[in-house]
Amino acid sequence: MVTDLENVEIQFPQGYDERLEFETPSKGYLRDVVVRLPDGSEYRLFFIDPTRLQQDLEADVESGRSYYAEPGMVLLPQVTTEAIRQAVRDLWRDGFFKSQKPLA
């Protein structure tokens, strides 16, 4: 699935269909979302909700890790297709990608 938001393109992961779109809010995360800006630069994002973030942090701490981190992590109240689209719009508007390193 590809979405064009005023020249900013969102590429959802391969196989992201209606079923996965329905299941994603329950899972609480979606990885490998690629945002392509008008200049052609691309950025990989990882979307997660607070509940899943807490669960993953606790699991990592229990396994001996002192932190939880994901490259390109964006925290959302709920991970839905529309929430991702809105977040990307807002990230673009707020200049977020200027401080990020694009994919090679």
Buried (B, 14 or more C-beta within 10 A) or exposed (E): BEBEEEEBBBBBEEEBEEEBBEEBBEEBBBBEBBBBBEEEEBBBBBBBBEEBBEBBBEEBEEEEEEEBEBEBBBEBEEBBBEBBBEBBBEBBEEEBBEEBEBEE
